[in-house]
Amino acid sequence: MTSEYSERRARQILADYERRADERREEETAWRINARMVAGDQFITALPGGMIADSAKNYYWEERTAFNHLAGILETRLARLARSKPTLSLKSASDDGQESAAADVSARILQRACEKTELSRLIDEATMWSELTGTAFYKLSWDKEAGMTVGKIDGKAIKEGDVRIDVCPPYEIFPDSTARRSIADCRSIIHAKSLPTEEIKRLWHVDVKPDERAVSGAESAEGAAASRDDYALVIERYTRPDGDFPRGRYEVAAGGRLLYEGDLPLAVDENGEPGLPFVRQRSFPRAGRFFGVCPIERAVPVQRAYNAVKNRKHEFMNRLATGVLAVEEGSVDVSDLEDEGLAPGKIIVYAAGSKPPVFLDAGSVPEDFDKEEQNLLNEFAAVSGVSEFMSASAVPSTVSSGSALEMLIEQDDSRLTVSAEEIRAAVKQVGKMILRLYRQFATPTRISKVAGEDGQVRAIAWNSRSLSGEDAVIEADARLGDNVTSRRNTVLKLFAAGILGEEGKLDAETRCNILKTFGLGGLEKADGAAQLQRMSAKRENELLKQGVQPALREYDDDAVHIAVHTAFALSGKADEKAQKAAEEHIKKHKEKIGKEEL
């Protein structure tokens, strides 16, 4: 790669980035206003060119207090959405034993990946950005420096690699057009982010000069400096495959130089095709636009009006409290009154023959202030989806029955349904991309510690061929209102209806599951023998999967083992070999029971 070619390609990529930045400048200005308004800097205005400036006072005595309801709205929505955070699960697309076994391995590897990448924390971070700006993005990549060490070359450790997930605020993502409806519609996406020049050299082995553009919109919104001496703006452009480039294009430029150019590195599209490694999460969709909209943006005008009403009201009350003094010209020392005011017991000297100073009658605070203030509070709830019941955690005085309270809770949940479904869909897509990355890169056999059905942590050997295909069904299980309290109430209702047990009795396994639902899983040790028997039988199921016959022991509870092994054989997780092994093992347990009865 010649220096001339490198600089020319870098200029082309930079020009493409600047075009995209200009196209969405209006939206980025709105995001920055949202961030500053939530932070309490609420007397600001947008200027041409995307600049944001403080609005000046009309008078020196003008009240400029920010009565920040936006922060409360954001915190309430984040707390409510966090209670219904989705978790990933995977199901086989058919009852075939081999596919079921692959789905079982994939589900455990997917769960392990979620734990190692701290997906739960990333969901919270992405939700914070989507609720603040309207949109957030997950970026998936393959980290070659992660995972177990598999060897050393010249004293340097060689890692097996693992999935990496980063949350990108919308300031960093630039689609080829803001009119695209989804990432699938985009021909290319640019990810622009500021990095230290030393980090750029470590990643791409190229020295670049610091860049004055090296500041993200998020930092600008928080009042950071316009540039940093040791940072440069790294522009990554991902382009989908086409006739000229059947594997797509991945280009990186920084500091006026082309750092990398090649095929798309990640096969994250369906059927192992190279694609754009991004997942979008919105608070609310916006018709015909790539970026979403958030309740904060819609509540900004209400917040400005509320601040104006409250401040004018306080100015009126200040006039009532301190008074407005009227004096005849030349009758008193006005400068003395301006400097010291009217202290209690103050002696006022006024000119002989003139009228003494008097307070003007300011009347009382008009009722219109109180009415408008209440109207604006109601408008906050209407545009943000956060009711007084949700934000204040207090039952309205007009609600007196349990049914009415449940209806109120359902109404609050329904206002968050769109945002919750956006989160669920995004997490589901992240799960699909995680498995696609493992299918691409986990070709050598690797050892991973996963939780088995018996709750014990065990090591399994697997590779890309052990994972299920694209036809496996990935679900992001979460619904609004599905929390610990609601699950406990549901269990109690089912128990009262007699659905959970036969003839009014609970078997040991159902009893343990109920205790876990109530957060009392430790009490299951009170029935430790039965629980240990079930765990032992589940460990034997792992051997049966491999076609190995576990030995029968004198202390085995044959009835419990038969029930657990039968459930395993019927679950669809056993292939033909495992089913035959389970059938033979169950037969041995029954023969043992027959001998004991004799």
N, C-alpha and C positions, 0 to 999 in steps of 0.2 A: 504494500500500500504506500504510494508516494505521498509526500507532504502536500503537494498541490491537490491531489485527489481528496485527501483527508479534509483539508480546509474547505474545499468546494462542497463536499457532502455535508459537512458540519453547518455551513451557511444555509444550505437547502433545508436541513432539519430545523435550524433555528427560525428560518422564515415561516415554515409550516407551523411551528409552535406559536409564534407571535400572531399569526392569522387566527389560530384557534383561540388564543387568549383574548384577542379583540372581540371575537364573536360572542363570547360569554361574559364580557366585562360587566355588563349590567347585572347579571345574576351573581357574580362574585362580589360586587358592591353590596348587594342585599345580604349575602352571607356575612360579610364583615360588619355590617350594621347590626345584624342579629347578635353577633358575638359581643359587640360592645354594649348593646342595650341590655343583654342578660348580665353582663359584668357590672352594670350600674351606671355606665357612661351614656346617659339617655338624652342629653341635649346636644345632638350632633345632626349634621345635614350632609347630604351627598352633593358633591360638586361635579361639573363636567370632567370627563376623563377618568372617572372611577375614584377620585379622591374623596376623603371624608374629613370634614372639619367641624370644630366646635361652633355652635351657633352663639352669637354674642347676646348679652343682655340688652334689653331695650332701655332699662333704667338701672342705676346702680343699686337701688333698693329692691329690685325684683327678686322674689323667691325663686330658687332653682334647685329645689330638693327633688330627688328621684325616689318615687314610691314604687319600688321594684316588685311588680307582680310577675314579670316574665321569668325570673329565676325560680319562683315557686311553682309556676306552671311546668317548667322544664324538669325540675326535681320530682314533681308528682308523677309526671308521665314516665320518667325513667324508672322510678320505683315500681310503678304498676306494671310496666312492660318487663322488668327484671323478674317479677314473680311468675311470669309465664314464659320463661326462657326455654327455647326448644332444645331437645336432646336428640341425637341422631341414632337411628336404628336401621337394620337392614333385614329384608326378608327375601327368601328364594322365590323366583318367578314360577317354579313348578315343584311338584312333589318328588321329583327324581332324587334318589339318594345321593348321587354324586354332586348334583347342583346344591342340594341342601347342605352337604358337608362344606362345599366351597363358600356358601353364604354364611355358614357359622364361623368359618375362619375370617372371612371379610368383615363380619360384624365385630369380632373381637379386635382385629387390627384397626378398624375404624374407631372403635372406642379408645384404644391405646393412643391413636394419633390425636384425638380430641384432647386427651389428658396431657400429652407431651407438648402440644402447641398452645395449651391453655385457651382452648376455643371459647370457654365460658367467659373468660375475661375479655377476649377479643370481641365477643358479641356485645358486651356492655359498652366497650369503647366505640364500636361502630354505631350502636344505637344512640350514644351521646351525640355523635356527629350528625346522624340522620335527623335527630330531633332538633338539633341546633341550626342546621343548614338545609335540611330536606333530603340529603343524599350522603351515603358513605359507601366505601368500596373495600372489598377484601382482595388482596393480591396474593396468589399462591405461587410458590417457587420451590425449587429443589436445592436444599442447602447441602453442598458437598462436604462441609466441615461439621455436620451434625451426625448423630448416631454413634454406634460402637466403633472402636478402633479395630481394623482388620489387618493391619500390618504397618510397616515403616519403610520408607525409602530415604536414604541419606539422613537418617535420624529424624525425619519428619513423619508424624503420624498420618496414616491414611484412614479416613473414616468411610463408613458404608453409605453415609448420606441419609437425609430424611426430609420430610415435608416441612415447609416453612410457610406461615401465614402472617401477613402484615395487614393492618388496617390503614387505609389511605383516606384522608379527608378529601372532599371534592375539590379543594384548591389545587390538588396535585394531578387531577385527571382531566385530560382534554380529548374528547371524542372528535372524529373528523367533522361532525356537524351536531350542533345542539338540538337539531330537529329529529335526530334518531330516536326511535322509541325504546330501544333496548341495546344491550351490548352485542347481541346476535346480529343486529342490523348494522353495526359499525364495521366499516372496512378497515379502520385502523384506530388505535388509541395511543395517545402520548401520556407517559407518566413522567412528570417533571418534579424533581426534588433536589433540595440543597444538601450537599454533602461536603465534609472537610476535604481539602485537596489531598491530605495524607491518606484518607480512606479511599479516594478515587484511585490513587496510585497503587494501593494494596489490591484493589479489586481488578483493575484493568492494566496495571503496570505501565501507566502513562503519566508523565508530569503535565499538569494543566495549571494555568494561571487562575487566580481568584476572579470571580465574576461579580459585577455589581448587581446583577439580577438575582443573586443567590439569597433570596428571602421568600418564604412561602406566604400565601395569602393568610394562613392561620396566624403566622407570626406578625404580619402586618396588622391584622385585626386586633392583636393584643398590644400593639404599640411598640413592637420591636424596631430595632434600627433598620434603616433602608437597605443596608448591605453589611457584610462581614468580611473582614480582611482575608480570612483563611478558608473561605467557602467558595464553591462553584456550583452552578446550576447544571445538574445532570439530566439530560433529556433522553428518555428511552421511548422509541417509537416501535410499536408492535403492529404489523400489517398482515392481514389475512392472506392465505394462498390465492394465487390467480394464475392466469395463463403463463405469465413471465416467470413467476416464482411459485412453483407448485408446493413448496414447503413453507411459504410465507417469508416475511423478512423481519429481522430484529436488529435495530440500529441504535447505537448509543453515542451521544455527542456531549461534550462539555468543554468549556474554555476555548471554543473555536476549533476544536479538534475532534475527529471521528475516533471514538475509543473502540468500537466493535461494530462489525457488520456480518450478518450471516442468517441462517434459517431460524424460524421460530423454534425455540428450544424445548417447549413443553407441549405434549400431546394431551391437551385438556378438553378437546372437543369430542363429540361422540365417535365411537369406533376407532379411537386412537389417533384421530386427526389432529394436526397442530392447530392451536387456537390462541385466543387472547385470554391470559390467565387472570381475569378480573371477574368479580361478582358484585353486582350493584344491590344496595339496600336503600330503600326510600322510606320516608315517613308517610307521604301521600304522593301518588302519581300526579303528574301534571300533563294534561292532554297535549299531545303533539310535541312534547319536550323530553330531552334526555334526562335532565335533572329534575328531581322532585321538589315539593314544597313542604314546609313545616308549619305547625301551628304558631310558632314564635313569630314567623314572618307576618302572618295574618293578624297577630295580636299587637304588633308594633304601633299601628295608628291608634289603637285603643289605649295603649300605654301612654302615648304622647298626650292624648286628650285627658286621661286620668291625672297625669302630672299637672296639666294646666289647671284643671278644676281644683285640685287639692292646694296648689300653690296660691291661686287667686283667693281661695277660701281662707287660707292662713294669712294672706296679706290683709284681708278684710278684718279678720280677728285681731291682727296686730294693731290696726287702726282703732278698734274698739278698746283694746287693752291700754295702749299708750296714749291714744287721743291725738287729735289734730288741733293745735292751738292757734287761735286768731288773735292778733295784737294790732293796735293802731300804730301807724308808721311813726317812729321816733319815740314811742312811749316807753319802750324797754330796751335793754341791751340784748339784741337778737343773737349776737355771736355767743353770749354766755348761755342762752337757752339751747342753742344748737350743740354746744360742746358738752354741757352738763345735764341737759334735760331738766325734768321736774322731779328732783329727789324728794322723798318724804320729809316734810318740815322745812322745805326750802323757802326762803324769804325772797319775794319778787318785788323789786323796786321799780315802780313805773312813774312816769312824769305826772306832776300835779295837773289836775284838770282833764286828764285823759282817762279813758275807760280801762279798767284792769283787763288782763288777758282772759279769754274765755275759751272753753273747749267747744268745737263744733259738734252738733248732734249727728253721729254717724249712723244712727238707727241700729238695726240688728242684722245678723247674717241672713240673707234671703233663703227661703226654703228651696228655691230652685237649685242651689248648690248641692243640698243633700239629695234631692231627687236625681240630679244628673250623676252624682257620685254613685248612687245605687244602680242606676241604669248602666253605667260603664262597668261596674262589677258583674252585672248579669251578662253584659256583652263579652267580658273576658271568658266566662264559662261557655258561651255560645260558640265563639270562634276557636277556642283552644281544645274543646272536648274534655275539660277538667271542671267538674261541677264543684259546688261548695262542699258537698258530702265527701268527695274524693280528696280535695285539697285540705280541708279542715279536719277530716276524720271525725266529724261530729254528725249525729243524726239530726235532721231538720225537725223543728218542733211540730211541724204538721204531720209527721210520720209517727204513727202509734202502733201499727201492727207489723208482725213478722213478714207477712206476705208483701206488704207495701215496701218494706225494707229490701226484700229479695228483688222486687221489681226495680227498685232504685239501683241496686248493685248491678243488675243485668243491663240497665240503661247505660251506666258508666262503662261497663265492659264493651258494650256495642260501639261506643264512641272510639274505642281503641282497636277495634277489630281490623281495620285496614292496615294500620301500622304493624300490628302483631302478625298478620298474614305476610306482610312484606319481609319481616324478619325471618319467619319460618321458611319462606321460599328461598331466601338468600342462603340460609344455613344448609338447606337441603342441597342446593347447587354446590356449596363448598364441599359437602360430603362426597358428592359425585366426583369432583375434581381431585379430592384426596386419593380416592381409589384409582383414578386414571393415572395419577403420578406414580403410585406404587406399581401399577401394571407396566409403566414405562421404564422405571429405574430399578425396581427391586427384582432384577433378574437372577442374581446370585442368591442362593439360599441364605437366609438370615434367621437368627434366633431372637424371639421377642417374648417378654414376660407379659402374660395376659391373665385376666380373671376367668376361672372356669365356672361351670354351672354350680359347682359345690361351694363357690365363694373362695376357693383356694387359688393363690397365684401360682401359675405354672409356666414353664417355658415351652414354646412351640416352634417348630421349624417350618418355614414357609418361604415362598417366593412368588413372583408375579403369576405363575401358572396355578398357584393355589387359590387365587382370588376368583370371585364370581365375575361373570361377564356383565355387559351393559344392560342385560335384561333383568338383573336383580333390582328389587324395589327398595329405594332408600326413602325413609320417612323421617321428618323432623317433628317429633311428637311434642306438641304443646298446644294448649288452648287457654284462652282467657277464662278466668274463674277456676282453672284447674290448679288448686293449691292445696297445701296440707290440710287446712281446715275443711275445705269442701270434700276432699277425699275421705277424711275421717267421718264426716256427716253421712256420706254415701255408704260407707261400710256399716255404720250403725243402722241405717235404714234397711240395708240388705239383710243384716243380721236379724233385725226385728221382724222382717217379712219371712224369715226362715229359708232364704235362698242360699245362704252360704253353707248350710249344713244339712245332712240327711237326718230326718226324724228328730230335728231339733238339736242334734249333736254336731260338734265341730271335730274334724279329724286333726291330727297333730300338725300337718303341714299348713292347713288353712289357719289354724290358731297362730302359728309362727308368722305367717304373712300378715295377719291382722295386727299383731304386736309391732311388726316393722312399720306398718302404715301409721301407727300411733307414735312412732319414734321410741318404742320400748323394746327394741330388738334384743336387748340384753336379757330380758325376762325369759326368752325362749330357752335359756340355760336351765330354767326350772324343770323343763322336760328334756334334759340333756341327752338321755339315752336314745330317745326316738329321733331327735335331730341328728345325732351322730350316726345313727343307722342310715338315715337318708343321705347324709354327706358321703358315707362310705359307699353306698350304692351308686351315687353319682360319679364317684371316682372310678368305680368299676366300669361305668358307661364309657369313660375315656379309653379304657383298654378294649372294650368291645368294638369301639370305632375302628381299632386297628386289627380286629379279628382275633384278639388275644383272649383266651378263656381265663377269667379270674378264679382263684381257688376258693372253694366254699370253706367257711370257718364255722367252728362250733358255736361261736357267739353271735353269728349273723341272725337277725330277725328276718326269717324267710318271707313272711307276708309283706313286710316293708320293701324288701329287695325286689320281690316279684312286681309290686306296684310301680316302683321307680323304673325298673328295666322295661316293663310293658309300656309305660309312658314314653320312654326313650325310643322304643321300636316303632311306636305309632306316631311319633312327632314329625317324621319326615327328615330328621337330621341324620338318620342312619342309612348308609348305602346297603346294597344287597349283601355284601360280606358281613357288615355289622349286624344286619337283621338276623342272618343265620346264626351268628355267634350269640346274639341276645336270646334267640329262640332256644338254642341248646342250653344256655346258662339258666334260663327260666325253668326249663324241664328238669335240670338238676336240683334246683330249689324245691320244686314240687315233689320230686322223688324223696328228698330229704324229709319233707313234711310227712309224706306217707309212711316212711320208716319210723318216724317218731310217734305217729299215731298207733302203729302196731306195738 
